[in-house]
Amino acid sequence: MGMFTVREPRRFEHKYIYYDERKEKLAKIEENAKRELGMLPPEEFNPESIRGKFVEGTKHLKRRKEYGGPRISFPVAIVLIFLLILLLLNILNGNLL
């Protein structure tokens, strides 16, 4: 009954066009300074704060995350197509290996 299942819609992801990274960094520095001076309560542990930190540490994983996962390269695709054609010809001729 896989034909009648209702697929879950994609989640909404809003990406800002104009984004001031400097302003956000300054706000974060200001908040940390206020916490150190005791003007704000200490920050509680939030699992969301550590999510994705390992991926940000390496160029390879950043690139892989941007592209949405591993991709097959062009030469590998050509070799796979060639092997599939050979397999198809062997099956059509009645030769099984």
Residue pairs with C-beta under 8 A, 6 or more apart in sequence:
31 40
34 40
35 41
35 42
35 43
54 61
55 61
55 62
55 65
56 62
64 70
72 80
90 96
90 97
